[in-house]
Amino acid sequence: QVQLVESGGGLVQPGGSLRLSCVASESIFRFNSMGWYRQAPGQARELVAQIRSDGSRNYADSVKGRFTISRDNAKNTVSMQMNSLRPEDTAVYYCRGFSFPNVYWGQGTQVTVSS
């Protein structure tokens, strides 16, 4: 069973930056994709950013140009740089790994954007 552990969340002012990291307990080299999802109170979990094994990326429209996802297979890590944060980015952020046919989730890290 692969374990994913997120870190890097916290409280930041609007316009600020955070970098989230997710470390896997085993190699992610053959993972089809790694991604970040978020869930705000009372809302459904949504895809924020995803990076596939071929290096291709996709982002939610709401974060395009502000967030950047990256993947380091050698370190079993996927990260997401979040810039120009807005109050509406406040949510619990979850790391997700997909290695067909299995899906793995981290425990989540809280990101709060507030002045």
BELQUIPE-V432961 format. One line per field, one symbol per residue. phi: phi as a letter, one per 30 degrees, with the letter a starting at -180 (. if undefined). psi: psi as a letter, one per 40 degrees, with the letter a starting at -180 (. if undefined). burial: I if it has 16 or more other C-alpha atoms within 10 Angstrom, else O. A space follows every 50 residues. Layout:
phi = ???
psi = ???
burial = ???
This chain:
phi = .dccbcajdlcbdejdbbbcbbccdbececddababcbbceibddbdcab bcddjdbbbdedceiccbcbbbddchbbbbdcchdbedddadccdbbbbe cccbbddjbdcbcac
psi = hhhhhiieiahiiheaiihiihhieihedehdiiihiihiheiihihdii hideeiiiiideehedihiihgddefihihhhifiideehihhhhhhhgh eihiiieihhhhhi.
burial = OOOIIIIOIOOIOIOOIIIIIIIIOOOIIOIOIIIIIIIIOOOOOOIIII IIOOOOIOIOOOIOOOIIIIIOOOOIIIIIOIIOIIOOIIIIIIIIIIOO OOOOIIOIIIIIIIO
